[in-house]
């Protein structure tokens, strides 16, 4: 397990950061949904894993957010509104984690939350992705239709509108989850933006990354004040992600939106099993399984999508 005081650990952290960076750029997430439990699986106490993961999220979402913004994939208005409102949710949940940690119960409960969230979001996203003709039709539900159109309305994109009240609810929920389990929020925001705001997948990716950057800055600051951020680890992970995130972002250009949703959903489900193995104290198996999952997926992304872009561009040249 990592002890963060050897050259091997430093190199390994850079390598992990590189892989998480690829996943972050490709899926449009901060990467903490897999990094935070992975750090815990590798021996870091859960509260330190949360604080360090959030600090990393600031770094990696900066790289990915800028890249997607330049590619025109970001809806700025939604990112700013949700990002700053999420700060309220962070401020509420972070003290809960510190209290649970004082009772030595944070590890168990936070791992359970991770399992249910990853599995649930994965199944929901996969269900929509497998049905190409499925559309979120608010007319099927009067209540949902009323909620979506509660004034004041916020315009986004070319012809879309959403209730400000809905954005407040989304932001508070995402911010609460950030402070509670140390995620950037992208793995929650991405399916919400796709399923509820009907964003195109690539716009959801870019918008979620900028939103994550704003709220993660505040969340990591709170954990820093509590002494729960391992800055060396966050910096090395961020260094690795700097090289990986560009590969991930570029790779999204060669995957269809529906396939990207399915890929993301399956990865969420598989990642939840790694945390489950940790809960039942299969510690070594949990670490090996999670590392193999991350590394194999990033290799697949590079070989299947990134190199395909380079091959096509070289042929055109």
C-alpha positions, 0 to 999 in steps of 0.5 A, a space after each residue: 500500500 502507498 505510504 507517500 514517502 518513496 520514489 516508487 509511490 511518487 511515480 505510481 501516483 503520477 501514473 495513476 493521475 495519468 490514467 485518471 486524467 484520461 478518464 476525466 477528459 473522456 467522460 467529462 468528470 473530475 475523476 474523483 468518483 474513482 480516485 477517492 475510493 482508490 486512494 482509500 483502497 490503497 491505504 489513505 484514510 477516507 477523510 484524507 482521500 476525500 480532501 486529496 481527491 477534491 484538490 486533485 479535482 480542481 487541477 484536472 477539471 481546470 485542464 479538461 474544462 479549458 480544453 472543452 471550453 475552447 472546443 465550444 462544448 461548455 454552456 457557461 451560464 449553467 456552469 456558473 449558476 450550478 457551480 456557485 450554488 453548489 457551494 452551499 451544499 458543500 458547506 452543509 455536508 463537509 462538517 458531517 464527514 468530519 463528525 463521522 470521522 471523529 466517531 470512526 464511522 466515516 469509512 464504512 458509510 461513505 463507501 456504502 454511499 459510493 456503491 449505491 450512487 455508482 451502481 444506481 447512476 450507471 444503471 439509469 444511464 445505461 437504460 437510457 443509452 440502450 434505448 436509442 429512441 428514448 427521449 425524456 418527455 416531460 409531458 408524461 408527467 404533469 408534476 415534472 412539467 410544472 417543476 421544469 417550468 416554474 418561474 423564473 426560467 433560465 435560457 440555455 443553448 439555442 432553444 432550451 429553458 429550465 426552471 431556476 428552482 431546478 438548477 438550485 436543487 441540482 446544485 445543492 445536491 451536487 454540492 452536498 455530495 461533493 462535501 460528503 464523499 469527495 467527488 468533483 460531482 461530474 459523475 452526478 452532473 453528467 447524467 443529470 445534464 443529459 437526462 434532465 436538461 436534455 443536453 447533448 453529451 459533449 455539451 454535458 461533458 464540457 459544462 460539468 467540468 467547468 461546474 466541478 472546478 468552481 465548487 471543488 475549489 471551495 470544497 477542497 479549501 474546507 478540507 484543507 482547513 481541517 488538515 485532510 489534504 495530502 498536497 504531495 499526492 494531489 500535486 503528483 496526481 495532478 501532474 500525471 493528469 495534465 498529460 492524460 486529460 488531453 488524450 481523453 478530450 481528443 478521444 471523445 471526437 471519435 465516439 458517438 454520443 450514445 456509445 459514450 453514455 453506455 461506456 460511462 454507465 458500464 464503467 460506473 457499475 464495474 467501479 462500484 464492485 471494487 468498493 464493495 470488495 473493500 467493504 467486505 475486507 477483500 483489501 488486496 483484491 479490491 486494490 488489484 481489481 480497481 487498478 486493473 479496471 482503470 488501466 485497462 479502460 484507459 488503454 482501450 480509450 487510447 488504442 480504440 479512439 485516440 490513435 484512430 484520430 491520429 491515424 486518420 489525421 496522418 492519412 489526410 496529411 
